[in-house]
Amino acid sequence: MWGTGHTAVPHGSSLHYELELLEISPQVSLAKEDLSPEERLLGASKAKEEGNLRFKVGHFKDASGAYLEALYLLGHEASSDSRAEEGLWSDVLRAAERRSLALACQLNLCQSLLKLEEYQAAMQYADAALELHAGHSKALYRRGLAAMGLGHWASAKADLLAAAKKELRSGEIRRSLEECQERMAREKSDARDAYGGFLARDPLDRSTRPPAPQPAE
């Protein structure tokens, strides 16, 4: 000991410290109700960007999860009533940002679900996007693709035609509309051929008639 109360170090001496690393606790995930509107917007924006990165590398399931997280933070998840939170978003600028961000996430989630061939869910989020922005061309187009995946040709044609009228220069939409019309025509032709074949059957042809009932023992 060099002196009292404190350890003195002779001039020219070297000191060696031992550092103890403390464990860092992971960030606690808070419920959206515990976050301010600014924090929720920031978190949703980050989740959306994460989803975009995942989508670009073909990780569509992970991308879908990120978009769902963003929609949860915005109060636009499928199980919620977004109108119940209107008081929280009374500020005009915040409300507009929330609406724009939610629309983008709905559209991106729909696209991811189309890639996963989850057509019913894709249609659900296309519907949600159209509730936020009626007549949105991308939402109409993607809902049309979801309807095609489900074999709902008439509703698919209606959506694709509406999208094509809004996006006159889009060759992608036009090609999808043409494919839908071709599939509709093919199904009608197949149904007509099947019906015609049924009418053309020889009523006396025993090969197409049900067997006669046998007498009871």
C-alpha positions in Angstrom: 0.0 0.0 0.0 1.3 3.4 -1.0 -0.3 5.9 1.3 -3.7 5.6 3.0 -7.2 5.4 1.6 -6.1 4.7 -2.0 -3.5 2.6 -3.6 -0.7 4.7 -5.0 1.1 3.7 -8.1 4.8 4.4 -8.4 5.9 6.6 -11.3 6.7 4.6 -14.4 4.8 1.5 -13.3 2.4 -0.4 -15.6 -1.2 -1.1 -14.7 -3.1 -4.2 -15.7 -6.9 -4.3 -15.4 -9.2 -7.3 -15.4 -12.6 -6.5 -17.0 -15.7 -8.5 -16.3 -18.2 -8.5 -19.2 -21.7 -8.4 -17.9 -24.5 -10.2 -19.8 -26.6 -7.9 -21.9 -30.3 -8.6 -21.6 -32.3 -8.8 -24.8 -34.6 -6.0 -25.7 -38.0 -6.6 -24.2 -40.7 -6.8 -26.9 -43.5 -4.5 -25.8 -47.1 -4.7 -26.8 -48.2 -2.1 -29.2 -50.4 -0.5 -26.5 -47.2 0.3 -24.6 -45.7 2.2 -27.5 -46.2 5.8 -28.6 -47.6 6.5 -32.1 -44.1 7.6 -33.2 -42.5 4.3 -31.9 -45.1 2.3 -33.6 -44.6 4.0 -36.9 -40.8 3.6 -36.6 -41.2 -0.1 -35.7 -43.6 -0.7 -38.6 -41.3 1.0 -41.1 -38.4 -1.1 -40.0 -40.5 -4.3 -40.2 -41.6 -3.3 -43.7 -38.0 -2.8 -44.8 -37.0 -6.1 -43.3 -39.9 -7.7 -45.3 -38.7 -6.1 -48.5 -35.2 -7.5 -48.0 -36.5 -11.0 -47.3 -38.8 -10.8 -50.4 -35.9 -9.8 -52.7 -34.0 -12.9 -51.8 -37.0 -15.2 -52.2 -37.7 -15.8 -48.5 -41.4 -15.2 -48.9 -42.6 -16.7 -45.7 -40.2 -14.6 -43.6 -41.2 -11.6 -45.7 -44.9 -12.3 -44.9 -44.0 -12.5 -41.2 -42.3 -9.1 -41.3 -45.2 -7.4 -43.1 -47.6 -9.0 -40.5 -45.5 -7.5 -37.7 -45.7 -4.1 -39.3 -49.5 -4.3 -39.7 -49.8 -5.4 -36.0 -47.9 -2.3 -34.9 -50.1 -0.1 -37.1 -53.3 -1.7 -35.7 -54.2 -3.2 -39.1 -53.8 -6.9 -38.4 -56.6 -9.0 -39.7 -58.2 -9.7 -36.3 -58.3 -6.0 -35.2 -60.7 -3.2 -35.9 -58.5 -0.4 -37.1 -61.2 2.2 -36.4 -60.9 1.4 -32.7 -57.6 3.2 -32.7 -58.6 6.3 -34.5 -58.2 8.4 -31.3 -54.6 7.4 -31.0 -54.0 8.6 -34.6 -55.8 11.9 -34.3 -52.8 13.8 -35.6 -53.4 14.3 -39.4 -49.8 13.7 -40.4 -49.4 10.6 -38.3 -52.7 9.2 -39.5 -51.7 9.8 -43.1 -48.3 8.1 -42.6 -50.0 5.2 -40.8 -52.5 4.7 -43.7 -49.8 4.9 -46.4 -47.6 2.4 -44.5 -50.4 0.0 -43.9 -51.4 0.1 -47.6 -47.9 -0.7 -48.7 -47.7 -3.6 -46.2 -51.1 -5.0 -47.3 -50.0 -5.0 -50.9 -46.6 -6.5 -50.2 -48.0 -9.1 -48.0 -50.5 -10.0 -50.7 -47.7 -10.4 -53.2 -45.7 -12.6 -50.8 -48.8 -14.8 -50.3 -49.2 -15.1 -54.0 -45.7 -16.4 -54.3 -46.5 -18.9 -51.6 -49.7 -19.9 -53.5 -51.7 -19.0 -50.5 -54.5 -17.6 -52.7 -57.3 -17.3 -50.2 -55.1 -15.3 -47.7 -53.7 -13.2 -50.6 -57.3 -12.2 -51.6 -58.0 -11.3 -48.0 -55.1 -8.8 -47.9 -56.0 -7.4 -51.3 -59.5 -6.7 -50.0 -57.9 -5.0 -47.0 -55.8 -2.8 -49.3 -58.9 -1.9 -51.3 -60.6 -0.8 -48.1 -57.8 1.6 -47.5 -57.7 2.8 -51.1 -60.7 1.9 -53.2 -59.8 1.2 -56.8 -56.1 0.8 -56.2 -54.7 -0.7 -59.4 -52.1 -3.0 -57.7 -54.7 -4.2 -55.2 -57.1 -5.0 -58.0 -54.5 -6.8 -60.0 -53.3 -8.9 -57.1 -56.8 -9.8 -56.1 -57.4 -10.8 -59.7 -54.3 -13.1 -59.6 -55.5 -14.6 -56.3 -58.9 -15.3 -57.8 -57.2 -17.0 -60.8 -55.3 -19.2 -58.4 -58.6 -20.2 -56.8 -60.3 -20.8 -60.2 -62.7 -17.9 -59.8 -62.5 -16.8 -63.4 -65.4 -14.4 -63.5 -64.2 -12.3 -60.5 -60.6 -12.6 -61.7 -61.6 -11.2 -65.1 -63.5 -8.3 -63.5 -60.5 -7.3 -61.3 -57.9 -7.7 -64.0 -60.0 -5.7 -66.5 -60.5 -2.9 -64.0 -56.7 -2.9 -63.3 -55.9 -2.9 -67.0 -58.1 0.2 -67.5 -56.2 2.0 -64.8 -52.7 0.9 -66.1 -53.0 1.1 -69.8 -49.3 0.6 -70.4 -48.9 -2.5 -68.2 -48.1 -5.5 -70.3 -48.0 -7.7 -67.2 -51.6 -6.9 -66.4 -52.7 -7.3 -70.0 -51.0 -10.7 -70.3 -52.7 -11.9 -67.1 -56.1 -10.7 -68.4 -55.5 -12.6 -71.6 -54.6 -15.8 -69.8 -57.7 -15.5 -67.6 -59.9 -15.1 -70.7 -58.3 -18.1 -72.4 -58.8 -20.2 -69.3 -62.5 -19.1 -69.1 -63.0 -20.0 -72.8 -61.3 -23.3 -72.4 -63.5 -24.3 -69.4 -66.6 -23.3 -71.3 -65.5 -25.4 -74.2 -64.8 -28.3 -72.0 -68.1 -28.0 -70.3 -69.9 -27.7 -73.6 -68.1 -30.8 -75.0 -69.0 -32.8 -71.9 -72.6 -31.8 -72.1 -72.7 -32.5 -75.8 -71.2 -35.9 -75.2 -73.9 -36.7 -72.6 -76.7 -35.7 -75.0 -75.1 -37.8 -77.8 -75.2 -41.0 -75.8 -77.3 -43.9 -77.3 -80.1 -44.4 -74.8 -80.1 -48.1 -75.7 -76.4 -48.5 -75.1 -76.2 -50.8 -72.1 -72.6 -49.8 -71.4 -73.7 -46.4 -70.2 -76.9 -47.5 -68.5 -77.0 -48.5 -64.8 -77.5 -52.2 -64.2 -81.1 -53.4 -63.8 -82.0 -54.3 -60.2 -81.8 -58.0 -59.4 -84.8 -59.8 -57.8 -84.7 -60.4 -54.1 -83.4 -63.7 -52.9 
